[in-house]
Amino acid sequence: MGMSIRSLRTLIAVHRHGSFRAASEAEHLTPSAVSHQMRNLEVALGLELFDRTAKSPELTHTGLMFVGEAAAVVTAYDGLAERVRSNNELSGEITLGAVPTTLTGLVPIALSKLKSAHPNIHVRIVPGLTNHLLLQLDRGQIQAAIISRPDILPNTLEFSEIVSEKLVLLVSENTPDLPPKDLLGASPFIRFTRDAVVGRQIETWLQRKGIEVRDAMELESLEAISSMVAADLGVSIIPDSHLAAYDHLRLKRIPLEQNGPKRIVGLASMSTSPRTKMIDAVTTALLDAAGNQQVHL
């Protein structure tokens, strides 16, 4: 097979994941197919890319140098079609990750705007929590992701802020007007999953304020949390978005405190992404969709 884009992708996967076996899982190949591709690549190049005296083959110094060159070649190859199109003729497919909280408000509005502006861009949505989406970005399984900004972002990523959302106390409409601390102490707490960035933000705020809550349930869907609160099953803390789909429920949002915590939603992509123009178009559509929300907040 010699040197091919496929074999270069496999080599990059071996470097990224640390072994032939891990690379085979990431690339949906058998370990023997990975080994065969790497042996053929070495023969085609006349270079020793791997030290096979170790228990598991390890990249040589030459191999490590070649991985950097291979990554540049693959990036250039992936961007070929996009580079020859003009700005107003964007077309092709982009796989976009999105945290669940954005799937019923921000994302459909933004995709509708994107479709109007660039009808030949086809978006495939992959739902997931921020950390999982960042992993998929790193592995090249998705090209961009709408995430809650974590405390630390890898320097290999570009991050465009879309909207800032205050965290608010969500209570049913007939709840008495008491300070948030009193309501949180007296009611069952419907918790936003701590697997999510915003869930950990909420937990940090509760601890900082010394508020002990009585956990009733832990959910990752804003719609589910809102329905539970509306049914008087407890109170919750959520990011406040007027693009959310629960405005029909009989709920009240109470500010936690002046200058309280905020959740930053943005679009993350790899700095070396070959789909820069397409990602820029997605960013524009998201900012457009969130425009009215900025005023609300």
Secondary structure, 3 states (H helix, E strand, C coil): CCCCHHHHHHHHHHHHHCCHHHHHHHCCCCHHHHHHHHHHHHHHHCCCCEECCCCCCEECHHHHHHHHHHHHHHHHHHCHHHHHCCHHHCCEEEEEEECHHHCCCHHHHHHHHHHHHCCCEEEEEEECCHHHHHHHHHCCCCCEEEEECCCCCCCCEEEEEEEEEEEEEEEECCCCCCCHHHHHHHCEEEEECCCCHHHHHHHHHHHHCCCCCEEEEEECCHHHHHHHHHCCCCEEEEECCCCCCCCCCCEEEEECCCCCCEEEEEEEEECCCCCHHHHHHHHHHHHHHHHHHHHHC
